[in-house]
């Protein structure tokens, strides 16, 4: 089984989605969490693009990720800025902590990596159970608009800190319409002076949901007072398939 966010793909993620980059999400999450006095949890924390700005605002945020490589970069990014949050390796569907959080956030569509329905349901129940009474879940998804196997191969290129070249070739290899997910194969290659020095093949799953479908799932888990926002404009219902869709829901226990 090929994993995802191993050494090379994590390096690319840190270059491509660097600390300080915002798609409107950093400001949105900062605003929605500004009143939080308790602890916040970010599952799928990645390299810290959202975490670090929240910490700098004085919020108390813990984070975890399934990828040890991502966590290694995240720790370095935090320590270089004098920040020392609680970071640990875990899975969304199975993490177990004694802490109850005032908010749990899953930005940038990371939740869609749980492509198996049973895992995604377990994760949402886990989030609910780890929230304090009245605590909020804020979670992004996006719709998949390209569902054609093998038709489109994309290629991207980055330059690393050592002036090495990293290339990424991606193509969809599987679409499961019944279970609502795609599998993309990503081939990463690192080149130095024209010589291939590192390569990595990544199996990248992504689930998709309908907007009202996901709202119904949240309600079935027990969440209430659900607000749906598009492109980080609070309360504006989505009107286009390319928009980022954010759900904010309350755990009233």
C-alpha positions in Angstrom: 0.0 0.0 0.0 1.5 3.3 -1.1 1.3 6.0 1.6 0.9 9.8 1.3 2.8 12.8 2.6 6.1 10.9 2.8 9.5 12.7 2.8 9.5 14.3 -0.7 5.8 15.1 -0.9 6.0 16.8 2.5 8.9 18.9 1.3 6.9 20.0 -1.7 3.9 20.8 0.5 6.0 23.1 2.7 7.4 24.9 -0.4 4.0 25.2 -2.1 1.9 26.0 0.9 4.4 28.0 2.8 3.9 29.6 6.2 2.3 33.1 5.5 0.3 31.9 2.5 -3.4 32.4 2.8 -6.3 31.5 0.5 -8.6 33.6 2.7 -8.6 30.7 5.2 -6.1 32.1 7.7 -8.1 35.2 8.2 -11.4 33.3 8.3 -10.3 30.8 10.9 -8.6 33.6 12.9 -11.9 35.5 13.0 -14.1 32.5 13.8 -11.8 31.4 16.6 -11.0 34.8 18.1 -13.3 34.4 21.0 -12.0 31.0 22.0 -10.5 31.0 25.5 -10.0 27.2 25.8 -7.9 24.8 23.8 -8.2 24.2 20.0 -7.3 21.1 18.1 -6.2 20.9 14.5 -6.2 17.3 13.1 -4.2 17.1 9.9 -2.0 20.0 11.0 0.4 19.5 8.0 3.4 21.8 8.1 1.7 24.5 10.2 0.3 27.0 7.7 -2.8 27.5 9.7 -1.5 26.5 13.1 1.3 29.1 13.3 -0.8 32.2 12.6 -3.3 31.1 15.2 -0.5 30.5 17.8 0.9 33.9 17.0 -2.5 35.4 17.8 -2.2 33.9 21.3 -4.7 31.0 20.8 -3.9 27.7 22.4 -3.8 25.1 19.6 -2.7 21.5 19.6 -2.1 19.6 16.4 -1.7 16.1 15.0 -1.0 14.5 11.7 -0.9 10.9 10.3 2.4 11.8 8.6 5.6 11.8 10.6 7.4 13.7 7.9 4.8 16.5 7.9 5.1 16.7 11.7 8.9 17.0 11.5 8.6 20.0 9.2 5.8 21.5 11.4 7.9 21.2 14.5 10.9 22.9 12.7 8.6 25.7 11.4 7.2 26.3 14.9 10.5 26.1 16.8 12.2 28.6 14.3 9.5 31.1 15.4 9.8 30.4 19.1 6.5 28.4 19.2 6.2 25.1 21.1 2.7 23.7 20.6 1.7 20.1 21.5 2.1 18.1 18.3 1.7 14.4 17.9 1.2 11.6 15.4 -2.4 10.2 15.2 -5.3 9.4 12.9 -8.5 11.4 12.8 -10.7 8.3 13.1 -8.9 6.8 16.1 -7.2 9.5 18.2 -8.1 9.4 21.9 -7.3 12.2 24.3 -8.3 13.2 27.8 -8.7 16.8 26.7 -12.0 18.4 25.7 -11.5 21.2 23.1 -13.5 24.4 22.7 -12.9 24.1 18.9 -11.7 21.5 16.4 -10.7 22.7 12.9 -9.9 20.8 9.7 -9.0 23.4 7.0 -8.0 23.0 3.4 -10.1 19.9 2.6 -7.8 17.6 4.6 -10.8 15.7 5.9 -11.4 14.4 2.3 -8.3 12.2 2.6 -10.5 9.8 4.7 -11.9 8.2 1.6 -13.6 5.3 3.3 -17.0 6.1 4.6 -16.6 4.2 7.9 -13.4 6.1 8.7 -14.9 9.5 7.9 -17.9 8.7 10.2 -15.6 7.5 13.0 -13.6 10.7 12.7 -16.7 13.0 12.9 -17.9 11.1 16.0 -14.4 11.3 17.4 -14.4 15.1 16.9 -17.8 15.4 18.6 -16.7 13.3 21.6 -13.6 15.5 22.0 -15.5 18.8 22.0 -16.7 20.4 25.1 -20.4 21.2 25.5 -21.1 24.0 23.0 -17.7 23.5 21.3 -17.5 24.1 17.6 -16.2 22.1 14.6 -15.0 24.1 11.6 -14.2 22.0 8.6 -13.5 22.6 4.9 -14.4 20.4 1.9 -14.4 21.0 -1.8 -16.2 19.4 -4.7 -14.3 17.3 -7.3 -15.0 18.4 -10.8 -12.6 16.1 -12.7 -13.7 12.5 -12.5 -12.1 11.0 -15.6 -9.6 8.2 -15.2 -6.3 8.8 -16.9 -7.5 11.6 -19.2 -5.6 14.5 -17.7 -2.0 14.3 -16.5 -0.8 17.4 -14.8 2.9 18.4 -14.2 4.2 20.9 -11.7 7.8 22.1 -10.9 9.4 23.7 -7.8 12.9 24.8 -6.8 14.1 23.6 -3.4 16.3 25.6 -1.0 19.3 23.8 -2.4 18.4 24.9 -6.0 17.4 21.3 -6.7 14.4 20.8 -9.0 11.3 18.9 -7.8 8.7 17.7 -10.3 5.3 16.3 -9.7 3.2 14.3 -12.2 -0.4 13.5 -11.2 -3.2 11.5 -12.8 -6.4 10.0 -11.6 -6.2 6.2 -11.8 -9.5 5.2 -10.1 -12.9 6.7 -9.6 -15.4 4.9 -7.4 -18.8 6.5 -8.1 -20.6 4.2 -5.6 -18.4 5.0 -2.6 -17.6 8.6 -3.8 -13.9 8.8 -4.0 -11.0 9.1 -6.5 -7.5 7.7 -6.3 -4.7 9.8 -7.8 -1.1 8.6 -8.4 1.4 11.3 -7.8 5.0 10.8 -9.0 7.5 13.1 -7.3 11.1 13.4 -8.6 14.0 15.5 -7.3 16.8 16.5 -9.7 20.2 17.9 -9.0 22.5 19.0 -11.9 20.4 16.9 -14.3 20.6 13.8 -12.2 17.6 12.1 -10.5 18.4 11.9 -6.8 15.1 11.0 -5.2 11.7 9.7 -6.4 8.5 8.9 -4.7 5.2 7.4 -5.8 2.1 8.5 -3.8 -1.4 7.0 -3.7 -3.6 10.0 -3.0 -7.2 9.3 -2.1 -10.0 12.0 -2.0 -13.6 11.6 -1.1 -16.4 13.9 -2.2 -19.7 14.9 -0.6 -22.7 16.9 -1.7 -23.2 20.1 0.3 -26.5 19.0 1.9 -25.3 15.4 2.2 -22.5 16.5 4.5 -24.8 18.7 6.5 -27.1 15.7 7.1 -24.1 13.6 8.1 -23.1 16.2 10.7 -26.7 16.3 12.0 -26.8 12.5 12.3 -23.6 12.6 14.4 -25.2 15.0 16.7 -24.0 18.5 15.6 -26.4 21.4 15.6 -26.7 25.0 14.4 -24.8 24.2 11.2 -23.6 27.2 9.2 -22.4 26.7 5.6 -20.0 29.2 4.0 -18.4 29.5 0.6 -14.9 30.8 -0.2 -14.5 31.9 3.5 -17.4 34.4 3.4 -19.3 33.5 6.5 -22.9 32.3 6.0 -22.8 32.7 2.2 -24.2 29.5 0.7 -22.1 28.1 -2.2 -23.3 28.8 -5.7 -20.4 27.4 -7.8 -18.7 24.0 -7.9 -15.2 25.5 -7.6 -15.8 27.1 -4.3 -14.3 26.0 -1.0 -17.2 25.0 1.3 -16.8 25.4 5.1 -19.1 23.9 7.7 -19.3 25.3 11.2 -21.3 23.1 13.7 -21.9 23.1 17.4 -21.7 20.1 19.7 -24.5 20.6 22.2 -24.3 17.7 24.7 
